[in-house]
Amino acid sequence: PDMPLVYLGDSAHAPYGVRDADDVYQLTTSATERLWEAGCDLVILACNTASAAALRRMQESWIPEDKRVLGVFVPLIEALTERQWGDNSPPREVAVKHVALFATPATVASRAFQRELAFRAIGVDVEAQSCGGVVDAIEEGDEILAETLVRSHVDARKRKMPKPDAAVVGCTHYPLMADIFQDALGADVKVFSQADLVAESLAEYLERHPDMTGSGETQMYLTTGATAR
């Protein structure tokens, strides 16, 4: 809260989760450029679909040396595998063995979660559930439909993995339904949600890299959609 943050919601093109990888890449780079214009040297892709479908490509060939773009997967996976940031030791066995991943169709198709997890842990079974319709219902404010869809997707995943050790709500919209996910999964399933984990990871990153706070001094909230809405 003591940082001048710029938030950009790409409402005109949401949801990203049903778009193909090239489309997500173009939208994400365009949004990132707008944030750089606002004085942000460090951009957090607060979207799992963008983190899954665009980030690696951006980091390999697109981002200038004086800028940084980070995603929301890695802090979550570090928490799941009980690793500290920057721990590059070989993958090892961890306490969690069975993980249910709830995410958008594009995130599930990318297999980015499984790829990042494999860098850090071995012997973890991941069952991914594509949660079509949940983001749209949340965006429209239809809580009854959103809850119905969440319970339906959890039931579908339970048929393949009846007793997960942990569940990941792998979309930044889904924490708004965290209580429903927890209730549908059962009290004995640990549900990992990204908001606090990413904020803590960002705070640690800025302590190590204070030069990445950027030149911008104005708090801004931007949308590509209708501002009144």
GIBEL-V106301 format. One record per backbone hydrogen bond with DSSP energy under -0.5 kcal/mol. CO is the residue of the C=O (numbers start at 1). NH is the residue of the N-H. E is the energy in kcal/mol with one decimal. If there is no record, write none. Layout:
CO/NH/E ; CO/NH/E
This chain:
3/5/-1.3 ; 5/7/-0.5 ; 5/220/-1.8 ; 7/9/-0.5 ; 7/222/-3.8 ; 8/10/-0.6 ; 9/11/-2.1 ; 9/224/-1.9 ; 10/13/-1.3 ; 10/14/-0.6 ; 11/14/-0.6 ; 15/18/-0.6 ; 16/19/-2.4 ; 17/106/-2.1 ; 20/24/-2.3 ; 21/25/-2.4 ; 22/26/-2.3 ; 23/27/-2.3 ; 24/28/-2.5 ; 25/29/-2.5 ; 26/30/-1.9 ; 27/31/-2.3 ; 28/32/-2.3 ; 29/33/-2.2 ; 30/34/-1.6 ; 31/35/-1.7 ; 32/36/-2.2 ; 33/37/-2.1 ; 34/38/-1.0 ; 35/40/-1.9 ; 36/39/-1.9 ; 39/41/-0.7 ; 39/216/-2.1 ; 41/68/-2.6 ; 43/45/-0.6 ; 43/70/-2.7 ; 44/46/-1.4 ; 45/47/-1.9 ; 47/51/-2.4 ; 48/52/-2.6 ; 49/53/-3.1 ; 50/54/-2.2 ; 50/55/-1.5 ; 54/58/-2.3 ; 55/59/-2.9 ; 56/60/-1.9 ; 57/61/-1.4 ; 58/62/-2.4 ; 58/63/-1.8 ; 64/67/-1.6 ; 68/43/-2.5 ; 70/45/-3.2 ; 72/76/-0.7 ; 73/77/-2.3 ; 74/78/-2.8 ; 75/79/-1.8 ; 76/80/-2.4 ; 77/81/-2.3 ; 78/83/-2.8 ; 79/82/-0.7 ; 84/87/-1.8 ; 86/88/-1.0 ; 92/122/-1.5 ; 97/125/-3.4 ; 98/165/-2.1 ; 98/166/-1.8 ; 99/101/-0.6 ; 99/127/-2.6 ; 100/102/-0.6 ; 100/168/-2.8 ; 101/103/-0.6 ; 101/129/-3.6 ; 102/170/-2.6 ; 103/131/-3.1 ; 104/108/-2.5 ; 105/109/-2.3 ; 106/110/-1.6 ; 107/111/-1.0 ; 107/112/-0.6 ; 108/111/-0.7 ; 111/115/-2.0 ; 112/116/-2.7 ; 113/117/-2.3 ; 114/118/-2.1 ; 115/119/-0.9 ; 117/120/-1.6 ; 117/121/-2.6 ; 120/92/-1.7 ; 122/94/-0.6 ; 123/125/-0.6 ; 124/126/-0.6 ; 125/99/-3.1 ; 125/127/-0.5 ; 126/128/-0.6 ; 127/101/-2.6 ; 128/130/-0.5 ; 129/103/-2.2 ; 129/131/-0.6 ; 130/132/-1.0 ; 131/134/-1.2 ; 133/137/-2.1 ; 134/138/-2.3 ; 135/139/-3.0 ; 136/140/-2.1 ; 137/142/-2.5 ; 138/141/-1.2 ; 141/143/-1.3 ; 142/146/-2.4 ; 143/147/-2.6 ; 144/148/-2.2 ; 145/149/-2.6 ; 146/150/-2.5 ; 147/151/-2.5 ; 148/152/-1.9 ; 149/153/-2.7 ; 150/154/-2.5 ; 151/155/-2.3 ; 152/156/-2.1 ; 153/157/-2.0 ; 154/158/-2.5 ; 155/159/-1.2 ; 156/160/-0.6 ; 157/160/-1.0 ; 157/161/-2.7 ; 161/164/-0.6 ; 165/190/-1.6 ; 166/100/-2.4 ; 167/169/-0.5 ; 167/192/-3.4 ; 168/102/-2.8 ; 168/170/-1.3 ; 169/171/-1.1 ; 170/104/-0.5 ; 171/174/-0.9 ; 171/175/-0.6 ; 173/176/-1.8 ; 174/177/-2.9 ; 175/178/-1.7 ; 177/181/-2.4 ; 178/182/-2.7 ; 179/183/-2.4 ; 180/184/-2.7 ; 181/185/-2.3 ; 182/186/-2.3 ; 186/189/-1.6 ; 188/190/-0.5 ; 189/191/-0.5 ; 190/167/-2.6 ; 190/192/-0.6 ; 191/193/-0.5 ; 192/169/-2.1 ; 193/197/-0.5 ; 194/198/-3.1 ; 195/199/-2.0 ; 196/200/-2.6 ; 197/201/-2.2 ; 198/202/-2.6 ; 199/203/-2.3 ; 200/204/-2.1 ; 201/205/-2.4 ; 202/206/-2.6 ; 203/207/-1.4 ; 204/208/-1.7 ; 205/209/-2.3 ; 209/212/-2.2 ; 210/213/-1.3 ; 211/214/-0.6 ; 220/7/-2.8 ; 222/9/-2.8 ; 225/227/-0.5
